[in-house]
Amino acid sequence: MKLDPVRRKLLELVAHRDPPTDLKKASLFCGKNHAYLHQFVHRGTPRKLPEDVRHALALHLGVDEQVLRHESPPPTGSAGRQSADITARRPGAYTYGAPGLTDRDRTLPHRIDPETDPGVVAIPEVRVVAAAGGGAVAEYEPLGDSWFFPVAWLRHELRAKASDLKIISIDGDSMEPVLESGDKVLIDTSRVAPTPPGIFVLHDGLGLVAKQVEFIPNTDPAGLVIKSANPRYQDYERTVDEVNIVGRVIWFARRV
């Protein structure tokens, strides 16, 4: 079949994406089966990309979603200022990025508005209050703000469910340069076992901290070593029963 401009543009963007991708990976990122975009390009099914797929695909490819819209061409002229004004235009909406991404990938390519975009979900920003000791249940004090993320990105890039996620702020310098004071971190509260090792938010018996945590093999009772990235702080050990792990850090944002 003869390809229309949107389909040709999609193939071009996939071919030139850095890091590399293909139609299969892009389809899975959008929450579809692996052949979805191949059928869209080469068989004309669906005739036009649904809105949620278009937004997720634009995020994956690092472009404005208008590039993949059939109804109208990409914004030009004065509307071109959108590329420099894609931060929030209403309270509670954000652009965001992840560690290791390029500046192009770090920016959400369309305005996040939960009233018009069914492909995003709100993640609350909270203050965590956790009692010391094993089995303690963390309590979350809402701060009134929410961050909006594409559902497909959470599912396929972070392998996370929105209902398990919270945003909190880092306080202190013990994890510098990995995490700095004031960074916003996304924690997955369903991941509370340090296997594999990683950065976790936990109550260590003295206070709430974000630390690198890993099991100490062949210990009884089971022990953990708790590490700081900043060499000014010493590593220390706790038993599993002495700590309450709130969740694993899976993403962060930082002001530049």
N, C-alpha and C positions, 0 to 999 in steps of 0.2 A: 504494500500500500504506500501511497505517497504521504510523506510525513509533513504535518503542519508545523508552523514555527515553534510551538510549545514543545512538541516531541523532539524536534531537531535540537532545540536549546537544551532539553533534558539530557540527551545523549552527549552533547558537547560538555555540559557541566560535569557529568559523571566521568567522562574521559579525562578531564583536566583537574579533578579534585585532588587536593593534597591535604591529608593523606589519601591514598587511593581508595576508591570504592567501585562498586558495580551495581547493575540493576537489582541483583539478588539481595545484596547487603542493604541497599536503599529501600527495597520493598519491606524487608524485615524490620528496619528501623521505623518505618511508618506503621508497624503493627499489622502488616498484611502477609500473605503467603509469599514464598520466594519468587513466584512467577508473575506477581501482580503487575509490576512495571514493564516487564517484557511483553505481557499481553496488552498493556496500555499503549506501548510504543508501536508494536508490530502487528497487532490485531485490532487496534482501535477500541478495546474494551478495558475500562469504561471510556465513553466518548470524551468526557472531561474529568479532570481530577477533582474528587470531593474536597471540600474546604479543609477538613482535618488532615487529609493526606497531603494536600498542597502545602500547608503550614509546616507539617513535620518534615516533608521532603526539602522545603526551603531551608529549614534549620540544619538538616544533614549536609546540604550542599553549600551552605554559607551565602545564600542569596536572598534578595527580597522576594516574598511570596508572589508579588505581582508578575515576576518573570515567568511564573508557571501558570498564570491565569489566562484563560482563553478569551474572556470577555473584553479585556482591555490590555493595552501594551504597558510595559514597565513605565513607572513615573518619570516624567521629563520636566524640563523647565524649572519653574519655581517649586514644583512638587519634588524635585530632586533633592531638596534639602532634607527630605525624610531620612536619607541615609546617615545624616549627621544628627538626627533628632529622633533616634529610636529608643531613647530612654523613656521612662514613664511619663505619660501625660495626664495621669489621674492618680490619686492616692492609692497606694497599695500595689502598683504595677512596677515591674523591675525588668532590666536586662540582666544577663548573668553569664558566667563562664565557668570553666572547670580547669583544674591544674593540668598544665602540659598542652593546652590548646593554643593555637595561634590567635592573633587579634581578630582575624576574620571569623574564626569559629567561636570566639568568646562572645560575640554579639548576636543577640536574637534578631532575626531578620524581619520581624514584624512587631507591631504594637501588641502587647499582651493585654487583652481585655476580656475577662471571663464572661462578660455579658454578651459578647458577640463571637467568642471563640470557644467552641465546645471541646477543642483538643487540648485545653490546658486545665490544670488542677491547682488549687491553692494549698500551699504548705505553710503552716503557722510559724511565726517566730515567737519563741518562748524563753522564759527563764526557768531553769531546771532546779528543783528543790528535791534533794535525795537524802534520806537518812543513812547513817553508816550501818554496815553489817550485811551479811548475806540474806537474801530474800526480801530486802527492803524494796519497796515499790517507789519509783521515781514519780514525782508530781510535777506538773507543768503549769507555770503561771503565764497565761497569754500576755503578749506585749501589745497586741492590737494590730500588728502588721502581718501581712501574708505575702509570700513570694509565689509567683505563678510559673509553673513549669509545664512543658508539653508532656502529656501522658506517655506518648510513644518514646520520648527520650528517657524518661524515668525507667520505663519498662525494659528497653533494649540496651541502653548505654550503662545505666546504673544497676540494672537488675533489681529494682526496688518497687514496692507498692506505696502509693501515696499515703495510705492510711498509717504506714509505719514510720513516716518521716517527720522530722522537726528541724527547724533552723534555730541555732543559738549563736551567741557571740563569744569569741575567745577573749579571755581576760588574763594578761600576764605574758611573760616572755620565755617560758620554759621550753616551748616548742619551736622557737625561732632557730633557723630561718624557714622551717617548713610551714609553720603557722605563726602569725603575728597577732599581737593584741589588737582587737577590733575586727579581725577577720570574722566573717559569717561562715559557719560550717553547717552542712547538712548531715544529720545523723540518722542512721537506720536503727530504730529501736528494736527491730526483730533480730538483729545480729549482736548477740551479747557474749559469744564465745570467741576468745582470741585464737581461733584456728581457721585460717592462717593468722599470724601476727599482723597487727595493724594499729592504727591510731583510734583510740576509744575515748569516749567521755565516761568517766566513772567517779564514784565516791570512794576514796581510798582509805576512809576511816578518819581523815582529818578535814577533808573538804572535797569539793567538786573540781576535777581536773581533766584536762585532755592530755593523754600520754600515749606513747608507744607501749603496747602490752603484748606479752607472749608467755606461754606456759613454760615452766621449768620442768624438764623431763625427769621422770623417776623420783618424784617427790610425794610424800605421804604425811600429812594431807597435801592435796594438789596445791602447788605454789605458782605464783606469777612474778615475773620481773617487770617492773614499771620503769620506763626510760624516758628521759627528756632529750629533745634534739639539741638543746642548748648545752654545750659542755660545762657551763658553770654549775649545772645541777647534777647531783649524783643519782645514779640508779638506786632503786630500793626494791624490796621484795614484800609481798603480801600473800597470804593464803587466799584461796578462792572464797572462803567463808568470810573473809575480812573486808571484801570489797563488794560494791554494787555497780556493775557495768550497765550504763544507761543505753549505750548504743555505739555502733561503729561510725566513724567519720568517713563519708564516701564522696564528699565534694566540698569545695570552699570558694568563697568570693572575697576579693580584696579591692579596696580603693586604690587607684593608681594616680 
